Amino acid sequence: MNEPLTERRRETRLRSLLGGHVVMNNRCSTVDCLVRNLAEHGARLKFGGTPWLPEEFELRIDGRNDKRKARKVWMRDGEMGVELA
């Protein structure tokens, strides 16, 4: 019998479909993404491919005055989980 997955997040994330931008290289480079879920301290991002991204970067969310420092936690199949500061 399969065991249920253990939730490791410290807070519930809300589903979203927001445009976003990963900003890096001293604000000289950006990569577009979709913010698929979002909470105060974390998010799941979806990319059009599997881009190379640094471990830490700035995440900007369209339609909001929201710029947050982000740290990559995991990445697979064009999606990334990040911790937000």
PyMOL Python script that loads the backbone (N, CA, C, O; Angstrom):
from pymol import cmd

cmd.read_pdbstr("""\
ATOM      1  N   MET A   1       0.832  -1.178   0.000  1.00  0.00           N
ATOM      2  CA  MET A   1       0.000   0.000   0.000  1.00  0.00           C
ATOM      3  C   MET A   1       0.879   1.245   0.000  1.00  0.00           C
ATOM      4  O   MET A   1       1.889   1.285   0.703  1.00  0.00           O
ATOM      5  N   ASN A   2       0.513   2.259  -0.775  1.00  0.00           N
ATOM      6  CA  ASN A   2       1.299   3.485  -0.864  1.00  0.00           C
ATOM      7  C   ASN A   2       1.090   4.360   0.356  1.00  0.00           C
ATOM      8  O   ASN A   2      -0.032   4.545   0.827  1.00  0.00           O
ATOM      9  N   GLU A   3       2.184   4.888   0.853  1.00  0.00           N
ATOM     10  CA  GLU A   3       2.134   5.827   1.968  1.00  0.00           C
ATOM     11  C   GLU A   3       1.822   7.219   1.431  1.00  0.00           C
ATOM     12  O   GLU A   3       2.299   7.560   0.348  1.00  0.00           O
ATOM     13  N   PRO A   4       1.041   8.041   2.140  1.00  0.00           N
ATOM     14  CA  PRO A   4       0.792   9.415   1.680  1.00  0.00           C
ATOM     15  C   PRO A   4       2.072  10.236   1.737  1.00  0.00           C
ATOM     16  O   PRO A   4       2.925  10.024   2.599  1.00  0.00           O
ATOM     17  N   LEU A   5       2.191  11.173   0.811  1.00  0.00           N
ATOM     18  CA  LEU A   5       3.355  12.056   0.810  1.00  0.00           C
ATOM     19  C   LEU A   5       3.311  12.975   2.015  1.00  0.00           C
ATOM     20  O   LEU A   5       2.246  13.468   2.386  1.00  0.00           O
ATOM     21  N   THR A   6       4.442  13.204   2.618  1.00  0.00           N
ATOM     22  CA  THR A   6       4.534  14.100   3.759  1.00  0.00           C
ATOM     23  C   THR A   6       4.746  15.518   3.260  1.00  0.00           C
ATOM     24  O   THR A   6       5.656  15.765   2.469  1.00  0.00           O
ATOM     25  N   GLU A   7       3.931  16.438   3.703  1.00  0.00           N
ATOM     26  CA  GLU A   7       4.058  17.846   3.329  1.00  0.00           C
ATOM     27  C   GLU A   7       5.230  18.441   4.096  1.00  0.00           C
ATOM     28  O   GLU A   7       5.251  18.406   5.326  1.00  0.00           O
ATOM     29  N   ARG A   8       6.210  18.991   3.369  1.00  0.00           N
ATOM     30  CA  ARG A   8       7.390  19.554   4.005  1.00  0.00           C
ATOM     31  C   ARG A   8       7.351  21.072   4.080  1.00  0.00           C
ATOM     32  O   ARG A   8       8.220  21.675   4.710  1.00  0.00           O
ATOM     33  N   ARG A   9       6.376  21.697   3.461  1.00  0.00           N
ATOM     34  CA  ARG A   9       6.286  23.162   3.493  1.00  0.00           C
ATOM     35  C   ARG A   9       5.814  23.611   4.860  1.00  0.00           C
ATOM     36  O   ARG A   9       5.054  22.915   5.534  1.00  0.00           O
ATOM     37  N   ARG A  10       6.273  24.782   5.257  1.00  0.00           N
ATOM     38  CA  ARG A  10       5.857  25.313   6.558  1.00  0.00           C
ATOM     39  C   ARG A  10       4.572  26.120   6.476  1.00  0.00           C
ATOM     40  O   ARG A  10       4.050  26.554   7.503  1.00  0.00           O
ATOM     41  N   GLU A  11       4.051  26.327   5.266  1.00  0.00           N
ATOM     42  CA  GLU A  11       2.805  27.071   5.095  1.00  0.00           C
ATOM     43  C   GLU A  11       2.091  26.602   3.833  1.00  0.00           C
ATOM     44  O   GLU A  11       2.723  26.066   2.923  1.00  0.00           O
ATOM     45  N   THR A  12       0.799  26.800   3.778  1.00  0.00           N
ATOM     46  CA  THR A  12       0.005  26.422   2.620  1.00  0.00           C
ATOM     47  C   THR A  12       0.233  27.419   1.502  1.00  0.00           C
ATOM     48  O   THR A  12       0.271  28.628   1.733  1.00  0.00           O
ATOM     49  N   ARG A  13       0.385  26.907   0.290  1.00  0.00           N
ATOM     50  CA  ARG A  13       0.537  27.785  -0.866  1.00  0.00           C
ATOM     51  C   ARG A  13      -0.782  27.874  -1.606  1.00  0.00           C
ATOM     52  O   ARG A  13      -1.540  26.907  -1.672  1.00  0.00           O
ATOM     53  N   LEU A  14      -1.045  29.036  -2.157  1.00  0.00           N
ATOM     54  CA  LEU A  14      -2.251  29.267  -2.936  1.00  0.00           C
ATOM     55  C   LEU A  14      -1.927  29.117  -4.410  1.00  0.00           C
ATOM     56  O   LEU A  14      -0.907  29.620  -4.881  1.00  0.00           O
ATOM     57  N   ARG A  15      -2.799  28.424  -5.146  1.00  0.00           N
ATOM     58  CA  ARG A  15      -2.606  28.298  -6.584  1.00  0.00           C
ATOM     59  C   ARG A  15      -2.655  29.671  -7.230  1.00  0.00           C
ATOM     60  O   ARG A  15      -3.401  30.553  -6.804  1.00  0.00           O
ATOM     61  N   SER A  16      -1.848  29.832  -8.260  1.00  0.00           N
ATOM     62  CA  SER A  16      -1.830  31.107  -8.964  1.00  0.00           C
ATOM     63  C   SER A  16      -1.480  30.876 -10.425  1.00  0.00           C
ATOM     64  O   SER A  16      -1.025  29.796 -10.802  1.00  0.00           O
ATOM     65  N   LEU A  17      -1.691  31.873 -11.222  1.00  0.00           N
ATOM     66  CA  LEU A  17      -1.278  31.880 -12.621  1.00  0.00           C
ATOM     67  C   LEU A  17      -0.843  33.305 -12.921  1.00  0.00           C
ATOM     68  O   LEU A  17      -1.529  34.056 -13.614  1.00  0.00           O
ATOM     69  N   LEU A  18       0.314  33.653 -12.381  1.00  0.00           N
ATOM     70  CA  LEU A  18       0.846  35.002 -12.490  1.00  0.00           C
ATOM     71  C   LEU A  18       2.109  34.992 -13.338  1.00  0.00           C
ATOM     72  O   LEU A  18       2.896  34.047 -13.278  1.00  0.00           O
ATOM     73  N   GLY A  19       2.300  36.035 -14.119  1.00  0.00           N
ATOM     74  CA  GLY A  19       3.548  36.186 -14.858  1.00  0.00           C
ATOM     75  C   GLY A  19       4.638  36.637 -13.908  1.00  0.00           C
ATOM     76  O   GLY A  19       4.378  37.367 -12.952  1.00  0.00           O
ATOM     77  N   GLY A  20       5.848  36.205 -14.172  1.00  0.00           N
ATOM     78  CA  GLY A  20       6.966  36.606 -13.331  1.00  0.00           C
ATOM     79  C   GLY A  20       8.252  36.678 -14.129  1.00  0.00           C
ATOM     80  O   GLY A  20       8.311  36.276 -15.291  1.00  0.00           O
ATOM     81  N   HIS A  21       9.276  37.196 -13.481  1.00  0.00           N
ATOM     82  CA  HIS A  21      10.590  37.337 -14.098  1.00  0.00           C
ATOM     83  C   HIS A  21      11.657  37.020 -13.067  1.00  0.00           C
ATOM     84  O   HIS A  21      11.636  37.547 -11.955  1.00  0.00           O
ATOM     85  N   VAL A  22      12.593  36.152 -13.446  1.00  0.00           N
ATOM     86  CA  VAL A  22      13.787  35.913 -12.656  1.00  0.00           C
ATOM     87  C   VAL A  22      14.805  36.951 -13.108  1.00  0.00           C
ATOM     88  O   VAL A  22      15.116  37.043 -14.296  1.00  0.00           O
ATOM     89  N   VAL A  23      15.317  37.724 -12.176  1.00  0.00           N
ATOM     90  CA  VAL A  23      16.267  38.794 -12.474  1.00  0.00           C
ATOM     91  C   VAL A  23      17.613  38.411 -11.863  1.00  0.00           C
ATOM     92  O   VAL A  23      17.694  38.076 -10.681  1.00  0.00           O
ATOM     93  N   MET A  24      18.677  38.464 -12.686  1.00  0.00           N
ATOM     94  CA  MET A  24      20.002  38.035 -12.214  1.00  0.00           C
ATOM     95  C   MET A  24      21.097  38.835 -12.904  1.00  0.00           C
ATOM     96  O   MET A  24      20.812  39.743 -13.684  1.00  0.00           O
ATOM     97  N   ASN A  25      22.334  38.501 -12.620  1.00  0.00           N
ATOM     98  CA  ASN A  25      23.505  39.162 -13.215  1.00  0.00           C
ATOM     99  C   ASN A  25      23.456  40.671 -13.016  1.00  0.00           C
ATOM    100  O   ASN A  25      23.549  41.438 -13.975  1.00  0.00           O
ATOM    101  N   ASN A  26      23.312  41.082 -11.774  1.00  0.00           N
ATOM    102  CA  ASN A  26      23.260  42.514 -11.442  1.00  0.00           C
ATOM    103  C   ASN A  26      22.169  43.237 -12.214  1.00  0.00           C
ATOM    104  O   ASN A  26      22.361  44.365 -12.668  1.00  0.00           O
ATOM    105  N   ARG A  27      21.014  42.579 -12.361  1.00  0.00           N
ATOM    106  CA  ARG A  27      19.834  43.112 -13.045  1.00  0.00           C
ATOM    107  C   ARG A  27      20.045  43.320 -14.543  1.00  0.00           C
ATOM    108  O   ARG A  27      19.332  44.107 -15.165  1.00  0.00           O
ATOM    109  N   CYS A  28      21.022  42.617 -15.126  1.00  0.00           N
ATOM    110  CA  CYS A  28      21.271  42.717 -16.567  1.00  0.00           C
ATOM    111  C   CYS A  28      20.565  41.621 -17.350  1.00  0.00           C
ATOM    112  O   CYS A  28      20.413  41.746 -18.565  1.00  0.00           O
ATOM    113  N   SER A  29      20.126  40.542 -16.690  1.00  0.00           N
ATOM    114  CA  SER A  29      19.503  39.408 -17.379  1.00  0.00           C
ATOM    115  C   SER A  29      18.187  39.037 -16.706  1.00  0.00           C
ATOM    116  O   SER A  29      18.060  39.113 -15.483  1.00  0.00           O
ATOM    117  N   THR A  30      17.204  38.633 -17.521  1.00  0.00           N
ATOM    118  CA  THR A  30      15.932  38.161 -16.988  1.00  0.00           C
ATOM    119  C   THR A  30      15.495  36.901 -17.727  1.00  0.00           C
ATOM    120  O   THR A  30      15.859  36.684 -18.883  1.00  0.00           O
ATOM    121  N   VAL A  31      14.711  36.077 -17.041  1.00  0.00           N
ATOM    122  CA  VAL A  31      14.088  34.895 -17.624  1.00  0.00           C
ATOM    123  C   VAL A  31      12.626  34.942 -17.210  1.00  0.00           C
ATOM    124  O   VAL A  31      12.320  35.062 -16.023  1.00  0.00           O
ATOM    125  N   ASP A  32      11.712  34.847 -18.189  1.00  0.00           N
ATOM    126  CA  ASP A  32      10.280  34.861 -17.905  1.00  0.00           C
ATOM    127  C   ASP A  32       9.844  33.531 -17.304  1.00  0.00           C
ATOM    128  O   ASP A  32      10.416  32.484 -17.607  1.00  0.00           O
ATOM    129  N   CYS A  33       8.822  33.584 -16.446  1.00  0.00           N
ATOM    130  CA  CYS A  33       8.281  32.375 -15.841  1.00  0.00           C
ATOM    131  C   CYS A  33       6.809  32.601 -15.486  1.00  0.00           C
ATOM    132  O   CYS A  33       6.307  33.724 -15.541  1.00  0.00           O
ATOM    133  N   LEU A  34       6.142  31.527 -15.127  1.00  0.00           N
ATOM    134  CA  LEU A  34       4.803  31.582 -14.541  1.00  0.00           C
ATOM    135  C   LEU A  34       4.934  31.218 -13.073  1.00  0.00           C
ATOM    136  O   LEU A  34       5.652  30.283 -12.721  1.00  0.00           O
ATOM    137  N   VAL A  35       4.243  31.956 -12.219  1.00  0.00           N
ATOM    138  CA  VAL A  35       4.202  31.640 -10.790  1.00  0.00           C
ATOM    139  C   VAL A  35       2.959  30.783 -10.596  1.00  0.00           C
ATOM    140  O   VAL A  35       1.837  31.286 -10.653  1.00  0.00           O
ATOM    141  N   ARG A  36       3.158  29.482 -10.365  1.00  0.00           N
ATOM    142  CA  ARG A  36       2.050  28.525 -10.305  1.00  0.00           C
ATOM    143  C   ARG A  36       1.447  28.370  -8.913  1.00  0.00           C
ATOM    144  O   ARG A  36       0.267  28.041  -8.791  1.00  0.00           O
ATOM    145  N   ASN A  37       2.223  28.598  -7.875  1.00  0.00           N
ATOM    146  CA  ASN A  37       1.662  28.710  -6.535  1.00  0.00           C
ATOM    147  C   ASN A  37       2.552  29.626  -5.730  1.00  0.00           C
ATOM    148  O   ASN A  37       3.731  29.803  -6.037  1.00  0.00           O
ATOM    149  N   LEU A  38       1.967  30.211  -4.685  1.00  0.00           N
ATOM    150  CA  LEU A  38       2.665  31.289  -3.993  1.00  0.00           C
ATOM    151  C   LEU A  38       2.235  31.338  -2.533  1.00  0.00           C
ATOM    152  O   LEU A  38       1.060  31.167  -2.209  1.00  0.00           O
ATOM    153  N   ALA A  39       3.200  31.571  -1.671  1.00  0.00           N
ATOM    154  CA  ALA A  39       2.964  31.795  -0.242  1.00  0.00           C
ATOM    155  C   ALA A  39       3.964  32.860   0.212  1.00  0.00           C
ATOM    156  O   ALA A  39       4.793  33.320  -0.572  1.00  0.00           O
ATOM    157  N   GLU A  40       3.878  33.233   1.445  1.00  0.00           N
ATOM    158  CA  GLU A  40       4.772  34.262   1.981  1.00  0.00           C
ATOM    159  C   GLU A  40       6.249  33.870   1.846  1.00  0.00           C
ATOM    160  O   GLU A  40       7.092  34.725   1.572  1.00  0.00           O
ATOM    161  N   HIS A  41       6.565  32.587   2.037  1.00  0.00           N
ATOM    162  CA  HIS A  41       7.963  32.154   2.074  1.00  0.00           C
ATOM    163  C   HIS A  41       8.357  31.188   0.975  1.00  0.00           C
ATOM    164  O   HIS A  41       9.439  30.605   1.044  1.00  0.00           O
ATOM    165  N   GLY A  42       7.514  30.992  -0.049  1.00  0.00           N
ATOM    166  CA  GLY A  42       7.881  30.062  -1.114  1.00  0.00           C
ATOM    167  C   GLY A  42       6.982  30.156  -2.315  1.00  0.00           C
ATOM    168  O   GLY A  42       5.900  30.740  -2.254  1.00  0.00           O
ATOM    169  N   ALA A  43       7.439  29.570  -3.425  1.00  0.00           N
ATOM    170  CA  ALA A  43       6.669  29.585  -4.667  1.00  0.00           C
ATOM    171  C   ALA A  43       7.128  28.443  -5.558  1.00  0.00           C
ATOM    172  O   ALA A  43       8.218  27.899  -5.388  1.00  0.00           O
ATOM    173  N   ARG A  44       6.267  28.089  -6.520  1.00  0.00           N
ATOM    174  CA  ARG A  44       6.628  27.153  -7.584  1.00  0.00           C
ATOM    175  C   ARG A  44       6.568  27.910  -8.896  1.00  0.00           C
ATOM    176  O   ARG A  44       5.544  28.503  -9.236  1.00  0.00           O
ATOM    177  N   LEU A  45       7.673  27.886  -9.636  1.00  0.00           N
ATOM    178  CA  LEU A  45       7.799  28.603 -10.889  1.00  0.00           C
ATOM    179  C   LEU A  45       7.824  27.614 -12.045  1.00  0.00           C
ATOM    180  O   LEU A  45       8.349  26.509 -11.907  1.00  0.00           O
ATOM    181  N   LYS A  46       7.260  28.002 -13.178  1.00  0.00           N
ATOM    182  CA  LYS A  46       7.269  27.164 -14.376  1.00  0.00           C
ATOM    183  C   LYS A  46       7.919  27.949 -15.504  1.00  0.00           C
ATOM    184  O   LYS A  46       7.614  29.123 -15.716  1.00  0.00           O
ATOM    185  N   PHE A  47       8.821  27.288 -16.228  1.00  0.00           N
ATOM    186  CA  PHE A  47       9.572  27.911 -17.312  1.00  0.00           C
ATOM    187  C   PHE A  47       9.232  27.239 -18.632  1.00  0.00           C
ATOM    188  O   PHE A  47       8.710  26.124 -18.645  1.00  0.00           O
ATOM    189  N   GLY A  48       9.521  27.902 -19.734  1.00  0.00           N
ATOM    190  CA  GLY A  48       9.280  27.357 -21.058  1.00  0.00           C
ATOM    191  C   GLY A  48      10.267  26.278 -21.455  1.00  0.00           C
ATOM    192  O   GLY A  48      10.109  25.663 -22.509  1.00  0.00           O
ATOM    193  N   GLY A  49      11.247  26.040 -20.666  1.00  0.00           N
ATOM    194  CA  GLY A  49      12.270  25.013 -20.881  1.00  0.00           C
ATOM    195  C   GLY A  49      12.925  24.747 -19.542  1.00  0.00           C
ATOM    196  O   GLY A  49      12.291  24.878 -18.495  1.00  0.00           O
ATOM    197  N   THR A  50      14.182  24.376 -19.575  1.00  0.00           N
ATOM    198  CA  THR A  50      14.925  24.187 -18.329  1.00  0.00           C
ATOM    199  C   THR A  50      16.132  25.125 -18.371  1.00  0.00           C
ATOM    200  O   THR A  50      17.227  24.709 -18.748  1.00  0.00           O
ATOM    201  N   PRO A  51      15.938  26.378 -17.989  1.00  0.00           N
ATOM    202  CA  PRO A  51      17.027  27.355 -18.080  1.00  0.00           C
ATOM    203  C   PRO A  51      18.065  27.141 -16.980  1.00  0.00           C
ATOM    204  O   PRO A  51      17.773  26.590 -15.919  1.00  0.00           O
ATOM    205  N   TRP A  52      19.279  27.591 -17.266  1.00  0.00           N
ATOM    206  CA  TRP A  52      20.290  27.623 -16.209  1.00  0.00           C
ATOM    207  C   TRP A  52      20.008  28.868 -15.380  1.00  0.00           C
ATOM    208  O   TRP A  52      19.900  29.968 -15.922  1.00  0.00           O
ATOM    209  N   LEU A  53      19.889  28.701 -14.081  1.00  0.00           N
ATOM    210  CA  LEU A  53      19.661  29.827 -13.176  1.00  0.00           C
ATOM    211  C   LEU A  53      20.585  29.698 -11.982  1.00  0.00           C
ATOM    212  O   LEU A  53      20.895  28.585 -11.558  1.00  0.00           O
ATOM    213  N   PRO A  54      21.031  30.819 -11.432  1.00  0.00           N
ATOM    214  CA  PRO A  54      21.880  30.754 -10.241  1.00  0.00           C
ATOM    215  C   PRO A  54      21.076  30.278  -9.036  1.00  0.00           C
ATOM    216  O   PRO A  54      19.847  30.233  -9.084  1.00  0.00           O
ATOM    217  N   GLU A  55      21.761  29.928  -7.968  1.00  0.00           N
ATOM    218  CA  GLU A  55      21.101  29.456  -6.748  1.00  0.00           C
ATOM    219  C   GLU A  55      20.251  30.550  -6.099  1.00  0.00           C
ATOM    220  O   GLU A  55      19.223  30.255  -5.489  1.00  0.00           O
ATOM    221  N   GLU A  56      20.674  31.812  -6.226  1.00  0.00           N
ATOM    222  CA  GLU A  56      19.933  32.930  -5.646  1.00  0.00           C
ATOM    223  C   GLU A  56      19.705  33.991  -6.721  1.00  0.00           C
ATOM    224  O   GLU A  56      20.569  34.239  -7.562  1.00  0.00           O
ATOM    225  N   PHE A  57      18.529  34.609  -6.677  1.00  0.00           N
ATOM    226  CA  PHE A  57      18.162  35.612  -7.678  1.00  0.00           C
ATOM    227  C   PHE A  57      17.010  36.441  -7.129  1.00  0.00           C
ATOM    228  O   PHE A  57      16.533  36.194  -6.021  1.00  0.00           O
ATOM    229  N   GLU A  58      16.566  37.423  -7.904  1.00  0.00           N
ATOM    230  CA  GLU A  58      15.410  38.235  -7.545  1.00  0.00           C
ATOM    231  C   GLU A  58      14.214  37.759  -8.366  1.00  0.00           C
ATOM    232  O   GLU A  58      14.340  37.524  -9.568  1.00  0.00           O
ATOM    233  N   LEU A  59      13.062  37.616  -7.728  1.00  0.00           N
ATOM    234  CA  LEU A  59      11.827  37.245  -8.418  1.00  0.00           C
ATOM    235  C   LEU A  59      10.909  38.454  -8.425  1.00  0.00           C
ATOM    236  O   LEU A  59      10.609  39.024  -7.376  1.00  0.00           O
ATOM    237  N   ARG A  60      10.464  38.842  -9.616  1.00  0.00           N
ATOM    238  CA  ARG A  60       9.484  39.924  -9.767  1.00  0.00           C
ATOM    239  C   ARG A  60       8.191  39.312 -10.266  1.00  0.00           C
ATOM    240  O   ARG A  60       8.203  38.466 -11.160  1.00  0.00           O
ATOM    241  N   ILE A  61       7.074  39.737  -9.690  1.00  0.00           N
ATOM    242  CA  ILE A  61       5.768  39.210 -10.067  1.00  0.00           C
ATOM    243  C   ILE A  61       4.975  40.312 -10.748  1.00  0.00           C
ATOM    244  O   ILE A  61       4.794  41.396 -10.194  1.00  0.00           O
ATOM    245  N   ASP A  62       4.494  40.017 -11.980  1.00  0.00           N
ATOM    246  CA  ASP A  62       3.730  40.991 -12.766  1.00  0.00           C
ATOM    247  C   ASP A  62       2.445  41.395 -12.038  1.00  0.00           C
ATOM    248  O   ASP A  62       1.841  40.593 -11.326  1.00  0.00           O
ATOM    249  N   GLY A  63       2.044  42.642 -12.231  1.00  0.00           N
ATOM    250  CA  GLY A  63       0.792  43.131 -11.678  1.00  0.00           C
ATOM    251  C   GLY A  63       0.847  43.412 -10.189  1.00  0.00           C
ATOM    252  O   GLY A  63      -0.154  43.816  -9.597  1.00  0.00           O
ATOM    253  N   ARG A  64       1.973  43.209  -9.593  1.00  0.00           N
ATOM    254  CA  ARG A  64       2.163  43.477  -8.160  1.00  0.00           C
ATOM    255  C   ARG A  64       3.463  44.246  -8.007  1.00  0.00           C
ATOM    256  O   ARG A  64       4.382  44.089  -8.811  1.00  0.00           O
ATOM    257  N   ASN A  65       3.538  45.041  -7.020  1.00  0.00           N
ATOM    258  CA  ASN A  65       4.797  45.727  -6.722  1.00  0.00           C
ATOM    259  C   ASN A  65       5.598  44.807  -5.815  1.00  0.00           C
ATOM    260  O   ASN A  65       5.877  45.139  -4.663  1.00  0.00           O
ATOM    261  N   ASP A  66       5.964  43.647  -6.349  1.00  0.00           N
ATOM    262  CA  ASP A  66       6.562  42.591  -5.533  1.00  0.00           C
ATOM    263  C   ASP A  66       7.895  42.165  -6.127  1.00  0.00           C
ATOM    264  O   ASP A  66       7.942  41.558  -7.197  1.00  0.00           O
ATOM    265  N   LYS A  67       8.973  42.485  -5.431  1.00  0.00           N
ATOM    266  CA  LYS A  67      10.320  42.032  -5.779  1.00  0.00           C
ATOM    267  C   LYS A  67      10.853  41.317  -4.546  1.00  0.00           C
ATOM    268  O   LYS A  67      10.928  41.903  -3.465  1.00  0.00           O
ATOM    269  N   ARG A  68      11.225  40.046  -4.710  1.00  0.00           N
ATOM    270  CA  ARG A  68      11.656  39.248  -3.569  1.00  0.00           C
ATOM    271  C   ARG A  68      12.954  38.529  -3.886  1.00  0.00           C
ATOM    272  O   ARG A  68      13.170  38.101  -5.020  1.00  0.00           O
ATOM    273  N   LYS A  69      13.814  38.394  -2.895  1.00  0.00           N
ATOM    274  CA  LYS A  69      14.982  37.540  -3.030  1.00  0.00           C
ATOM    275  C   LYS A  69      14.496  36.102  -2.985  1.00  0.00           C
ATOM    276  O   LYS A  69      13.664  35.743  -2.152  1.00  0.00           O
ATOM    277  N   ALA A  70      15.025  35.278  -3.895  1.00  0.00           N
ATOM    278  CA  ALA A  70      14.604  33.887  -3.981  1.00  0.00           C
ATOM    279  C   ALA A  70      15.836  32.982  -3.976  1.00  0.00           C
ATOM    280  O   ALA A  70      16.904  33.351  -4.465  1.00  0.00           O
ATOM    281  N   ARG A  71      15.657  31.791  -3.411  1.00  0.00           N
ATOM    282  CA  ARG A  71      16.707  30.778  -3.393  1.00  0.00           C
ATOM    283  C   ARG A  71      16.142  29.485  -3.946  1.00  0.00           C
ATOM    284  O   ARG A  71      15.106  29.007  -3.485  1.00  0.00           O
ATOM    285  N   LYS A  72      16.826  28.914  -4.944  1.00  0.00           N
ATOM    286  CA  LYS A  72      16.392  27.668  -5.574  1.00  0.00           C
ATOM    287  C   LYS A  72      16.471  26.526  -4.567  1.00  0.00           C
ATOM    288  O   LYS A  72      17.501  26.326  -3.923  1.00  0.00           O
ATOM    289  N   VAL A  73      15.359  25.768  -4.435  1.00  0.00           N
ATOM    290  CA  VAL A  73      15.318  24.606  -3.553  1.00  0.00           C
ATOM    291  C   VAL A  73      15.361  23.327  -4.387  1.00  0.00           C
ATOM    292  O   VAL A  73      16.081  22.390  -4.042  1.00  0.00           O
ATOM    293  N   TRP A  74      14.601  23.281  -5.475  1.00  0.00           N
ATOM    294  CA  TRP A  74      14.607  22.121  -6.371  1.00  0.00           C
ATOM    295  C   TRP A  74      14.255  22.578  -7.781  1.00  0.00           C
ATOM    296  O   TRP A  74      13.673  23.646  -7.974  1.00  0.00           O
ATOM    297  N   MET A  75      14.617  21.750  -8.770  1.00  0.00           N
ATOM    298  CA  MET A  75      14.258  22.045 -10.158  1.00  0.00           C
ATOM    299  C   MET A  75      14.160  20.732 -10.920  1.00  0.00           C
ATOM    300  O   MET A  75      15.046  19.882 -10.829  1.00  0.00           O
ATOM    301  N   ARG A  76      13.051  20.568 -11.690  1.00  0.00           N
ATOM    302  CA  ARG A  76      12.887  19.394 -12.555  1.00  0.00           C
ATOM    303  C   ARG A  76      11.814  19.687 -13.595  1.00  0.00           C
ATOM    304  O   ARG A  76      10.831  20.373 -13.314  1.00  0.00           O
ATOM    305  N   ASP A  77      12.011  19.167 -14.783  1.00  0.00           N
ATOM    306  CA  ASP A  77      11.030  19.268 -15.867  1.00  0.00           C
ATOM    307  C   ASP A  77      10.508  20.687 -16.090  1.00  0.00           C
ATOM    308  O   ASP A  77       9.307  20.882 -16.276  1.00  0.00           O
ATOM    309  N   GLY A  78      11.391  21.664 -16.072  1.00  0.00           N
ATOM    310  CA  GLY A  78      10.996  23.042 -16.336  1.00  0.00           C
ATOM    311  C   GLY A  78      10.278  23.743 -15.203  1.00  0.00           C
ATOM    312  O   GLY A  78       9.746  24.837 -15.392  1.00  0.00           O
ATOM    313  N   GLU A  79      10.252  23.126 -14.014  1.00  0.00           N
ATOM    314  CA  GLU A  79       9.647  23.756 -12.840  1.00  0.00           C
ATOM    315  C   GLU A  79      10.678  23.890 -11.727  1.00  0.00           C
ATOM    316  O   GLU A  79      11.633  23.117 -11.645  1.00  0.00           O
ATOM    317  N   MET A  80      10.465  24.882 -10.878  1.00  0.00           N
ATOM    318  CA  MET A  80      11.400  25.154  -9.788  1.00  0.00           C
ATOM    319  C   MET A  80      10.646  25.535  -8.531  1.00  0.00           C
ATOM    320  O   MET A  80       9.700  26.321  -8.583  1.00  0.00           O
ATOM    321  N   GLY A  81      11.055  24.988  -7.417  1.00  0.00           N
ATOM    322  CA  GLY A  81      10.561  25.406  -6.118  1.00  0.00           C
ATOM    323  C   GLY A  81      11.563  26.375  -5.525  1.00  0.00           C
ATOM    324  O   GLY A  81      12.766  26.114  -5.542  1.00  0.00           O
ATOM    325  N   VAL A  82      11.080  27.495  -4.998  1.00  0.00           N
ATOM    326  CA  VAL A  82      11.983  28.502  -4.422  1.00  0.00           C
ATOM    327  C   VAL A  82      11.529  28.883  -3.024  1.00  0.00           C
ATOM    328  O   VAL A  82      10.345  28.837  -2.690  1.00  0.00           O
ATOM    329  N   GLU A  83      12.499  29.254  -2.234  1.00  0.00           N
ATOM    330  CA  GLU A  83      12.251  29.841  -0.910  1.00  0.00           C
ATOM    331  C   GLU A  83      12.380  31.348  -1.075  1.00  0.00           C
ATOM    332  O   GLU A  83      13.345  31.829  -1.669  1.00  0.00           O
ATOM    333  N   LEU A  84      11.417  32.092  -0.554  1.00  0.00           N
ATOM    334  CA  LEU A  84      11.409  33.551  -0.686  1.00  0.00           C
ATOM    335  C   LEU A  84      11.813  34.208   0.619  1.00  0.00           C
ATOM    336  O   LEU A  84      11.433  33.762   1.701  1.00  0.00           O
ATOM    337  N   ALA A  85      12.592  35.279   0.501  1.00  0.00           N
ATOM    338  CA  ALA A  85      13.012  36.035   1.687  1.00  0.00           C
ATOM    339  C   ALA A  85      12.181  37.287   1.818  1.00  0.00           C
ATOM    340  O   ALA A  85      12.377  38.063   2.753  1.00  0.00           O
TER     341      ALA A  85
END
""", "prot")
cmd.dss("prot")
cmd.show_as("cartoon", "prot")
cmd.util.cbc("prot")
cmd.orient("prot")
